[in-house]
Amino acid sequence: MSASINGKYGRVFDGRSFQDVVYDPLERPLAPVPPITTAGPSLSTIFVSIPQFRDGKRCARTLRRLFRSASHPDRIAVGLVEQTDTEHPKADPTCLEEYCKLEGYEMGVHKPGVAHKGERQADWDRVIEGCPRAREQVRSVRFHHHHAKGPVYARSFIRKVLGNEEFCMQIDAATDFAQGWDDLAIKQWVETGNEYAVLSNVPMSDKEREKNGDSGAEVPRQCAIKIGSEGVPLFENVADGKAIGLTRPLLSTTQSSSFAFAKCHYETNVPHDPFAVQLLETEKFPRFARLWTRGYDVYTPSLNIVYRDNVALHPLHHTTGHGESGERKWPKNDGERRDAHVRMKVLLDIHHGITPAEIASL
């Protein structure tokens, strides 16, 4: 679509019609807390969280592009949550292993068994020592994929490796980046004029990026809120709208787990719920509600900062679904999933279909 617009501040398509963006100072008598950067936009540190479920190869590409696309890669710290088959590491490698392999550092072949554990460790130390940024800028948590309980559960481990970074960015394991994404994200955040701003939207796909270019004139935007099968409001992981020609970030009523950028106090003030297990889209609205009730505002950025990498498929994309087959092949537990839905409904004060016993068990 053409970048030319009628609205002075841009236009928004909500899935049904276009509307001009209008800013009226009289409608905002109470200004938000002004943004503060402790080291200045060019020096502020950024922590990037990346959970991956048996997706080491795509995650490695993401990690490599993350550093190479940044204007100031030295200020980036990464937190990986690796959910892989620890018993067969060659068939299911970690993101860090594959990243180092892309950078030219690979472990040799070693005999199995405890007797050779020392030589394997020495070889891994050699790889990490030589692999660019691996030792100083990448932290990780790893556990067997049989212990996985869904993406929200995985993201809850991020706090174990979060340091003293000023900004935090949340992305998926298969992500691409605009050139200079770190400067772009901080600049966009500052433009909100809000210390408690969260930049978030469903990333544009690489295919759409090829079609539209990197002009940033068109940005995906979620608008619809649906009621899921369990009676909980949810955002689907698909942008049903778009913003065109925005002059600055625009307040939103949705947020995406595929991209979020904010001050790191949002990770500590509104942590990911470790009890929201076995859930996909269902936890997004409750998290948005928790953000809002703690003073955070979510904004659609005025340009694309990250993109969804759908060029190479996930190794488990040959099937779909949850449980016995497909990408979401963490161990299925219907009881845990039911308890998590009850938890989300109680959080939102939705008591329809919940028994007193279920509430008492939370």
Buried (B, 14 or more C-beta within 10 A) or exposed (E): EEEEBEBEBBBBBBEEEBEEBEEEEEEEEEEBEEBEBEEEBEEBBBBBBBBBBBBBBBBBBBBBBBBEBBEBBEBBBBBBBBBBBBEEEEEBBBBBBBBBBBBEBEBEEBEEEEEEEEEBEEBBEEBBEEBBBBEEBBBBBBBEBEEBBBBBBBBBBBBEBBEEBBBBBBBBBBBBBBEBBBBBBBBBBBBBBBBBBBBBBBBBBBEBBEEBEEEBBBBBBBBBBEEBEBBBBBBBBEBBBBBBBBBBBBEBEBBBBBBBBBBBBBBEBBBBBBBBBBBBBBBBBBBBBBBBEEBBBBBBBBBBBBBBBBEEEBBBEEEEEBEEEBBBBBEEBEEBBEBBBBBBBBBBEBBEEBEEEBEEEE
